[in-house]
Amino acid sequence: MSEQTKPCEYCGYQNSPAALTCAACGQPFRAAAQEPTLMVQRPKASEPELPPELKEALYPPAAGEPAAQAYTPPPAAAPTPPEPAPLHDMSEYPVVTPQPPKKKGKTGLVIALILIGGLICLLAFAAAGFFLVRNFATRGQSTVESLFNSIATEVPALVEAGTLVPPSLEATVENLLPLATQLPEVSIPTPDIGELPGPSAGNLLTDTYFYDDLSNNDMGWWEPPADEISEHKWEDGAYSILVKQPEYVAWTNVPVDFNPTGAEFDVWVPAGGQGGSFGLICLKQSDEDYYYVEMDVSDQTYSIGHYLNGEYQALTSPEWPSSDKLLTGSQVNHVVATCEVDQIILLINNEFVDMVSLPEQAIPGEMAVFGSTWDDMPTGGYKVFFDNFNAWVPVQ
């Protein structure tokens, strides 16, 4: 007998490992629970004791031994039939009447119809308004035409009678009708700010306005001691800057605590203006960053530009345009300049000269007047006089 057998749990018969039922008693084998496999040495299984009947059937007795009684397996019990399911009273269930399938909702269609109806109403109102306006315009035009026609028939009679003598009757109904349909002009009143102080008015300083007739230094202009480069002083009732070295710029800041964006002043050069220029510095952030308006009376030219980090960038094209508004020689020029953060405007002798847009928005800064020299500066230097100086910043 092989050692690898499957004993029957009912009769103990050693069946083959692949058997599903016992070969001796016919009982099925139950599936063994799966457990972790352990590698251990099992003892040799002892052969079970068979019943005498089975043992006699398997192993017949030798000659001379009494025969054992034949083994008769007990009769198998008849299987118990399952109980039938209890019957239910059909009256307990509700009667369900089949319904036809529901149709899709019409909410979207209703909304679309409402929108279309609203659009049609708007178009109808627009058309009605157009025809009403056209009707009123036609009626107004016919009314105006009848009025002018009546005037045209009555004017000759009045002229002939000497009651009315018009200077001209060249106007016709065609060229008067557009005038009759124009809107009336709207006049916007401006507040009365009074007159600004003019020449010989002394000086005045507020939070947004500065005026000095420059007859003295009561307003605190910078007055450094004279040196080999420049000289600043009051003479002849005005403030003068003398530049003594060629290709130099000498300036003086306007003595105010606000950042002016506009200036107005009188200026002149006594010796004909050769070899130098003068002007206004504005939007000044430092000695290396400012905008300027510069004029040269010797050839009636001007320039507007930006000085930054030792480089001049002209904002006018050409760099030095000419202007006959600038008076030559030692004549007095009246200058007005505005330096907004986005543009600079120049007027000379009450005439517009130029307006330039700044390439990028500037920052409000200090303001100063200056004189400068060219390489052909005259002997003794270049002198410029400033008088009746105004500076302001717009009041918000």
VOGU-3710 file (C-alpha; in Angstrom, 3 decimals, decimal comma):
1> mseqtkpcey> 0,000/0,000/0,000  1,281/3,430/-0,833  2,028/5,823/1,988  0,210/8,676/0,212  -3,442/7,762/0,827  -6,601/9,553/1,851  -8,362/7,722/4,738  -12,155/7,804/4,809  -13,454/9,470/7,928  -16,430/7,164/7,975
11> cgyqnspaal> -14,930/3,754/7,404  -11,187/4,394/7,529  -10,503/2,980/4,142  -7,302/4,249/2,570  -8,270/5,908/-0,701  -6,054/7,461/-3,301  -5,218/11,179/-2,749  -7,213/12,261/-5,829  -10,395/10,366/-4,792  -13,466/12,521/-4,206
21> tcaacgqpfr> -15,577/9,713/-2,617  -14,629/6,707/-0,509  -14,185/3,591/-2,634  -15,409/1,443/0,237  -18,453/3,242/1,656  -19,193/5,784/-1,070  -19,204/8,771/1,285  -17,856/12,042/-0,266  -14,764/13,598/1,117  -15,146/17,067/2,677
31> aaaqeptlmv> -12,798/19,744/1,442  -9,985/20,282/3,847  -9,461/23,811/5,165  -6,513/25,503/3,589  -3,809/26,104/6,122  -0,263/27,287/5,804  2,012/24,537/4,584  4,516/23,367/7,210  7,523/21,334/6,202  7,512/18,747/9,023
41> qrpkasepel> 8,113/15,002/9,090  4,849/13,199/9,585  4,657/9,814/11,301  3,580/6,829/9,280  -0,169/6,470/9,386  -1,395/3,253/10,958  -3,786/1,173/8,998  -7,295/1,361/10,502  -9,163/-1,708/11,645  -11,764/-2,733/9,083
51> ppelkealyp> -15,134/-4,151/9,952  -15,247/-7,952/9,692  -17,570/-7,866/6,724  -15,391/-5,416/4,783  -12,245/-7,179/5,845  -13,666/-10,507/4,663  -14,666/-8,937/1,352  -11,274/-7,441/0,826  -9,251/-10,187/2,303  -11,069/-13,590/1,829
61> paagepaaqa> -10,272/-16,147/4,525  -7,970/-19,011/3,856  -9,249/-22,499/3,401  -10,589/-23,955/6,605  -11,435/-20,590/8,301  -15,100/-19,673/8,986  -16,565/-17,105/6,655  -17,662/-13,837/8,152  -21,108/-12,469/7,628  -21,482/-10,295/4,563
71> ytpppaaapt> -21,517/-6,592/5,287  -24,762/-4,953/4,475  -24,551/-1,136/4,533  -27,362/0,564/6,359  -30,080/1,926/4,108  -29,599/5,556/3,185  -32,138/7,920/4,665  -34,588/9,366/2,174  -33,959/13,079/1,604  -36,504/15,399/3,156
81> ppepaplhdm> -38,299/17,400/0,437  -38,203/21,185/0,948  -41,308/22,837/2,233  -43,242/24,715/-0,463  -43,191/28,512/-0,282  -46,286/29,987/1,355  -48,844/31,391/-1,003  -49,619/35,122/-0,781  -52,996/36,705/-1,146  -52,948/38,705/-4,390
91> seypvvtpqp> -55,359/41,199/-2,881  -52,505/42,449/-0,696  -50,631/43,943/-3,695  -51,728/47,333/-5,159  -53,098/47,349/-8,657  -50,591/49,127/-10,979  -52,032/50,611/-14,127  -49,411/50,970/-16,886  -48,804/54,627/-17,835  -47,684/55,931/-21,216
101> pkkkgktglv> -44,084/57,293/-21,361  -43,749/60,945/-20,278  -42,804/63,568/-22,879  -39,729/65,777/-22,497  -40,125/69,107/-20,650  -40,710/72,276/-22,688  -38,948/74,719/-20,308  -36,152/75,475/-22,786  -38,663/76,030/-25,584  -40,697/78,411/-23,418
111> ialiliggli> -37,579/80,430/-22,508  -36,537/80,594/-26,168  -40,026/81,801/-27,161  -39,918/84,469/-24,422  -36,516/85,705/-25,605  -37,637/85,782/-29,237  -40,792/87,643/-28,235  -38,783/90,173/-26,225  -36,442/90,752/-29,168  -39,392/91,259/-31,490
121> cllafaaagf> -40,874/93,779/-29,013  -37,588/95,682/-28,821  -37,358/95,827/-32,596  -40,941/97,030/-32,758  -40,280/99,773/-30,179  -37,136/100,820/-32,032  -38,979/101,009/-35,328  -41,820/102,977/-33,734  -39,331/105,383/-32,127  -37,563/105,861/-35,435
131> flvrnfatrg> -40,766/106,688/-37,268  -41,899/109,006/-34,445  -38,591/110,891/-34,468  -38,661/111,058/-38,245  -42,234/112,317/-38,135  -41,369/114,973/-35,553  -38,280/115,997/-37,537  -40,346/116,267/-40,708  -43,026/118,230/-38,921  -40,384/120,461/-37,307
141> qstveslfns> -38,705/121,006/-40,631  -41,993/121,859/-42,277  -42,749/124,234/-39,400  -39,367/125,941/-39,738  -39,754/126,105/-43,503  -43,191/127,684/-43,179  -41,787/130,161/-40,655  -38,950/131,187/-42,921  -41,245/131,310/-45,913  -43,524/133,670/-44,045
151> iatevpalve> -40,520/135,774/-43,027  -39,256/135,772/-46,605  -42,638/137,091/-47,808  -42,865/139,763/-45,118  -39,256/141,032/-45,148  -39,464/142,682/-48,596  -42,604/144,529/-47,547  -40,917/145,741/-44,350  -37,795/146,798/-46,238  -39,851/148,618/-48,833
161> agtlvppsle> -41,773/150,385/-46,104  -38,551/151,455/-44,418  -39,383/149,603/-41,210  -36,511/147,092/-41,502  -33,244/147,583/-43,350  -31,197/144,342/-43,017  -27,511/144,399/-43,995  -27,905/141,337/-46,206  -30,610/138,916/-47,318  -28,236/136,309/-48,746
171> atvenllpla> -29,337/133,637/-46,278  -31,781/131,129/-47,664  -34,005/128,510/-46,157  -31,523/125,761/-47,109  -28,592/127,246/-45,174  -30,717/128,462/-42,263  -32,328/125,104/-41,555  -29,116/123,464/-40,268  -28,627/126,413/-37,909  -32,163/126,030/-36,587
181> tqlpevsipt> -31,607/122,344/-35,742  -28,306/122,844/-33,900  -28,160/122,503/-30,135  -27,660/125,701/-28,175  -24,180/126,398/-26,894  -23,555/125,437/-23,271  -21,634/127,983/-21,252  -19,610/126,548/-18,336  -18,848/129,244/-15,760  -15,296/129,391/-14,421
191> pdigelpgps> -14,524/130,469/-10,869  -13,075/133,905/-10,363  -9,582/133,411/-8,932  -8,611/137,043/-9,137  -5,630/138,568/-10,860  -2,200/137,121/-10,345  0,459/139,541/-9,201  2,338/141,125/-12,080  5,621/142,984/-12,409  6,606/145,312/-9,571
201> agnlltdtyf> 4,179/143,573/-7,230  6,861/142,407/-4,783  6,594/138,720/-3,931  4,039/136,154/-2,863  4,269/132,562/-1,640  1,473/130,050/-0,946  1,315/126,279/-0,831  0,822/126,101/-4,608  1,953/129,490/-5,999  5,135/131,558/-5,983
211> yddlsnndmg> 5,910/135,018/-7,359  9,013/137,164/-7,015  9,831/140,366/-8,881  13,510/139,547/-8,180  14,317/143,075/-7,068  15,999/141,567/-3,981  16,592/138,234/-2,298  13,780/138,380/0,234  12,481/134,983/-1,000  15,740/133,139/-0,306
221> wweppadeis> 17,214/132,290/-3,709  20,587/130,562/-3,701  23,367/133,161/-3,717  26,724/131,343/-3,548  29,985/133,270/-3,436  31,503/134,006/-6,822  34,191/131,592/-8,040  36,074/130,843/-11,254  33,048/128,999/-12,744  29,967/131,149/-12,058
231> ehkwedgays> 28,552/134,174/-10,265  24,961/134,711/-9,002  23,742/138,139/-7,887  21,023/140,821/-7,998  21,626/143,766/-10,245  19,525/146,240/-12,205  16,380/145,018/-10,434  16,778/141,422/-11,651  18,599/138,181/-10,860  21,638/137,375/-13,026
241> ilvkqpeyva> 23,719/134,253/-13,635  27,194/134,638/-15,123  28,890/131,484/-16,436  32,655/132,024/-16,753  33,837/128,682/-18,175  32,995/127,207/-21,613  30,606/124,247/-21,788  29,301/124,723/-18,249  25,780/124,905/-16,815  24,996/126,969/-13,700
251> wtnvpvdfnp> 21,512/126,920/-12,146  19,542/128,072/-9,116  16,590/126,192/-7,662  13,283/127,995/-7,192  12,976/128,515/-3,392  9,655/126,722/-2,747  8,595/123,629/-0,784  6,301/122,259/-3,502  7,202/120,810/-6,916  6,168/123,378/-9,534
261> tgaefdvwvp> 4,844/122,178/-12,879  4,503/125,600/-14,506  6,653/128,735/-14,746  6,451/132,220/-16,290  9,266/134,758/-16,380  11,052/137,509/-18,317  14,579/136,873/-19,556  17,218/138,666/-21,622  20,933/138,515/-22,531  22,641/141,928/-22,507
271> aggqggsfgl> 25,494/141,360/-24,960  23,499/139,899/-27,834  23,422/136,320/-26,532  26,452/134,904/-28,329  28,145/131,740/-27,092  25,534/130,473/-24,639  21,925/129,686/-23,784  19,434/129,899/-20,918  16,334/128,080/-19,802  14,288/126,236/-17,226
281> iclkqsdedy> 14,939/122,928/-15,442  11,876/121,011/-14,243  10,889/117,579/-12,907  14,341/117,548/-11,312  15,168/114,442/-9,284  18,897/115,085/-8,919  21,796/116,848/-10,604  21,964/113,860/-12,982  18,232/113,470/-13,712  16,025/116,336/-14,933
291> yyvemdvsdq> 14,057/117,714/-17,903  14,839/121,062/-19,463  13,626/123,789/-21,836  16,580/125,654/-23,407  16,739/128,707/-25,701  19,495/130,400/-27,727  18,599/133,924/-28,869  21,685/134,254/-31,087  20,152/131,996/-33,770  16,494/131,869/-32,548
301> tysighylng> 16,524/128,173/-31,654  15,253/126,150/-28,710  15,445/122,589/-27,403  13,400/120,394/-25,046  14,954/117,271/-23,606  15,960/115,006/-20,756  19,333/114,905/-19,011  20,125/111,555/-17,377  23,426/110,134/-16,119  25,580/112,554/-18,076
311> eyqaltspew> 23,691/112,166/-21,376  21,368/114,661/-23,096  18,373/113,200/-24,904  16,533/115,699/-27,102  12,750/115,329/-27,279  12,446/117,812/-30,148  13,131/116,921/-33,753  15,432/118,297/-34,949  17,286/118,704/-31,700  17,334/122,521/-32,044
321> pssdklltgs> 14,280/123,754/-34,003  14,119/127,413/-34,964  11,359/129,816/-33,893  10,844/133,396/-34,931  8,846/133,909/-31,711  12,170/134,170/-29,905  13,485/137,754/-30,003  17,196/138,185/-30,751  19,871/140,374/-29,228  19,283/141,908/-25,817
331> qvnhvvatce> 15,489/142,109/-26,201  13,320/140,836/-23,359  11,582/137,522/-24,019  8,526/136,452/-22,033  8,586/132,661/-21,493  5,868/130,325/-20,239  6,588/126,611/-19,803  4,569/123,782/-18,257  6,200/120,523/-17,228  3,560/117,888/-16,599
341> vdqiillinn> 4,497/114,283/-15,927  3,572/113,309/-19,481  4,282/116,408/-21,620  6,116/119,736/-21,785  4,647/122,849/-23,442  6,578/125,976/-24,415  5,214/129,446/-25,188  7,390/132,448/-26,059  6,085/136,005/-26,069  2,494/134,781/-25,666
351> efvdmvslpe> 2,768/132,541/-28,733  2,635/128,756/-28,759  5,963/127,257/-29,825  6,004/123,528/-29,132  4,592/120,619/-27,148  6,426/117,312/-26,663  5,249/114,074/-25,087  7,559/112,398/-22,616  8,622/108,849/-23,569  7,627/107,642/-20,097
361> qaipgemavf> 5,749/109,220/-17,234  8,002/111,458/-15,190  8,024/112,074/-11,441  7,250/115,565/-10,094  10,394/117,297/-8,927  12,197/120,571/-8,295  12,440/123,536/-10,677  15,400/125,798/-11,462  16,592/128,526/-13,863  19,963/128,192/-15,569
371> gstwddmptg> 22,532/129,692/-17,890  24,992/127,671/-19,962  27,920/128,246/-22,305  29,170/126,770/-25,593  32,758/126,134/-26,542  32,816/129,534/-28,301  31,860/131,440/-25,141  32,693/135,144/-25,397  35,477/136,671/-23,362  34,324/137,349/-19,823
381> gykvffdnfn> 31,639/134,680/-19,931  27,920/134,475/-20,730  25,402/136,395/-18,568  21,617/136,052/-18,470  19,006/138,063/-16,471  15,753/136,675/-14,999  12,899/138,908/-13,801  9,253/138,713/-12,606  9,318/134,993/-11,930  6,112/132,972/-11,375
391> awvpvq> 5,877/129,255/-10,456  2,861/127,145/-9,605  1,353/123,718/-9,306  -2,292/123,131/-10,339  -4,762/122,936/-7,490  -6,672/119,634/-7,530
//
